């Protein structure tokens, strides 16, 4: 059965106010289409602000609420601390009574038909989570073109059935506070027997920029968090070979931030502060430096 209610969880961190408005306006249009054209009855947009000062004042919040479409509600919380993406998302999903939760990056602009198509991916009760197609920088991970089956779903635009999200304990904020948390969540969902799929008809603009070599520019914390997250992921899913390979490569070719991540990992090894190991044959895919096959 398709979800009839949806919560949208958006974690903010120093985002320009105009970007927040752009994101919310696009969601309103998408909600209008989904409510008019499907069985979706309501959409609750939850903004969680991790910035060191509140990005939205009372007047702006009143305007955001007043501009919500029919069937859409909006709430805003300033956390007063940088919780990270995982803890912030978990806080926004805590106590959710809606059928599904959509985790969405604020630097995105969803197509008017995104919710119609993305929620359609949940028509199959075996599907626990689905993600959307990002433009202009489409994600290179492989998916089955017939079934949508994939190794993991991107947290930039990720819908999860609420009971499934709670069943697996949500994002793991302890070991994956901001990066690789979507991979870990996807694998834990699949370990519980649920399918994770890609829905290419659901499209959003994700504001990613390219560098001079046409590679997607990384964020300031990505070199550190990405490597530390990879080491934690390989440790959790019992792949010491991947840990060794990552350490060896980063020691020779890593940046200062990546080598700093290695030092932090070694401190955690020394202190025996590592995630419990999980046997995940057939689910945890480490292929050519990626977390699954590449499509291109």
Buried (B, 14 or more C-beta within 10 A) or exposed (E): EBBBBBBBBBBBBEBEEEBBBBBBBBBBBBBBBBBEEBEBBBBBBBBBBBBEEBBBEEEBBEEBBEEBBEBBEBEBBBBEEBBBBBBBBBBBBEEBEBBBBBBBBBBBBBBBBBBBBBBBBBEEEEBBBBBBBBEEBEBEBBBEEEEBBBBBBBBBBBBBBBEBBBBBEBBBBEBBBBBBBBBBBBBBBBBEEBBBBBBBBBBBBBBBEEEEEEEEEEEEEBBBBBBBBBBBBBBBBBBEEBBEBBBEEBEEEBEEBBBBBBEBBEEBEEEEEBBEEBEBEEBBBBEEEBBBBEEE
